[in-house]
Amino acid sequence: MSDKTLIQHLKASKPQVEDIISEYISENVKKAALDFIAWLNANKVPPTWLDIGEQAALAWIVEYSDKKLFMVWSGKDIINFMIQGVLTDEYQLHITENNLQNIVLDNLCYCSRKDGEHCTGCDLPPDVAGISLVLLGKEVENVCCGHMVSFNNPNSEIIEEIKKLLDF
């Protein structure tokens, strides 16, 4: 069964993210991801199914400390954790105080319109590809208007950094 067919089949059942991680994610990522889901559950913010329409992926959402955390699986042995939040001055101070600048800047999401794609719900006009801003003292261009920080197959160390980003 192809990844696309598998995803279409799974969407009908709205699986728990833990089930997808357990069955379709490699061992080197599985433990860290499942431990993270257990941490979210212990904090009473379990991931909930997110219907993303016809896209070839499964998704779940967590709303934690006024931030949204998305988990996306696209059937290619990759679980992606994305944090969306307005990077306010206060949040940037939290990032700096916790020495998280590099992890944020290294995993910042950029606009994909340059490549002919665009995100669902994009707030930018059709002819604009990303925004420019100063983030953590660095000028960055072509940033996704959702201000997403994205982590593919995070290990235990990255999961600990994600927790710190959420705990603001």
Beta strands, then each sheet from edge to edge (+ up, - down):
strand 1: 48-50
strand 2: 58-64
strand 3: 67-73
strand 4: 79-84
strand 5: 131-135
strand 6: 138-143
strand 7: 148-152
sheet 1: 1+ 2- 3+ 4- 7+
sheet 2: 5+ 6-
end
